[in-house]
Amino acid sequence: MAELSLKTGLEAMDVAAWLRRHPTFLKDFPDIAELLVIPREQGSAASLTGYQLALLRERQRELEARLAELIEIAGENEQRAVQVHTYTLSLLRATDLPACARAIVAGLREDFHTEHVSLLLEGAHAGLDGLSWVRAVPAGIATLPAFADFLARGEPLCGRLAPDKLETLFGADAGAVQSAALLKLGGCGLLGIGSLDVNRFHPGIGTLFLKLIAEAASVALGRYQ
């Protein structure tokens, strides 16, 4: 019988695929198992069984590391869920618009450790004097050209915001903001969250908890619109 080779059309991947479909092949042809060249580590010989065991141990270590990572992520998500719940309750306890605005900003700064927070509110509102991080927009948010593209999408925007957005949101503090999240508060306005950490908010970050914060703030503010 002519020896099969790459020239006859048989490729290594074909052999590997065939062996995967016939895992008992070496049991039926033990002489071939003796001829196989098993990868060596640091010059020591390895048996086929030993090599298989080493692979299984490595796979087990990888699975254990992945499980530990998932458990850590689950713990972090549970902590964030508790924080969002506590934050929502603090907003609902507010008895007027200024108190609600203070609760929105204070909760983000204290519980979520954010350095800069800005609140842009639709329409004209009394009682907000002295709250430097709140800005009423009597003509409506849609009249601010910096946010036209964001309002068209409506989804949270995270990362390094354009200078015009940062300037409108954070004013004199815009230069210190290295990353930010921009949230739409239903028909109430916009919420900007800025950080000194360039990696705090990035385009690939999960936005579930940001959306929950935005929804809670929207409902709380909607009572005074």
C-alpha positions, 0 to 999 in steps of 0.5 A: 500500500502506498504511504499516505502523505500530504501529496495524496491529499491527506492532511494533519487536520484530517487525521486529527478529525478522524481520531476525534470520531474514533477515540478507541483507535489506539486501543485496537492498534496498540502498536501505533501508540508505541510509535507516537512521539509524545511532547517532552518537557525539560528533556524527560520522556512522557507516556501517552497516559501521562501526557493525557493526565497532564492535559487534564490537570491543566484543563482543570486548573483553567476551569478552576481559575475561570470559576474563581473569576466568575464567583468574584464577578458575581460578588461584585455584581451583588454588591453593585445591586445593593448599592443601586437599591440603596441609591434608589431608596435615597432618591425616593425619600427626597421631598422636593426637587432640590433635595432630589438633585442633592441625593442624585449627586451625593449618592454617586459621589459617596456610594459610587466614588465618582469625582464629578457629577453634573445634572442638566434638567429640562425646563426652568426650575426654582430652588436650584440656586447654589447647586453648582452641579445642577443646570436648568435648560429652559429651552430644553436639552435638544437645543444643546448642539453638543448632545444632538448625536447622543440624544439620537441614540439614547443609549449610555455613552462611556469613554473619553467624551468630546470637548464640547460635551465635557465643557457643557457638562462640567464647565471649569472642571472639564479638563480634569475629567479623564473618562465619563458616562453620559446618561439620558434621564427620560424626559427630565434631562441628562446626567454626566458622571466624570472620573479622574481615572481614564479607565473608569468608564470605557466604551466596552464597559457594561451599562446595566447598572448605569441604566438602572441608576438613570431609570431611578433618577428619572422616576425620582425627578419626574415627580417634580416636573 
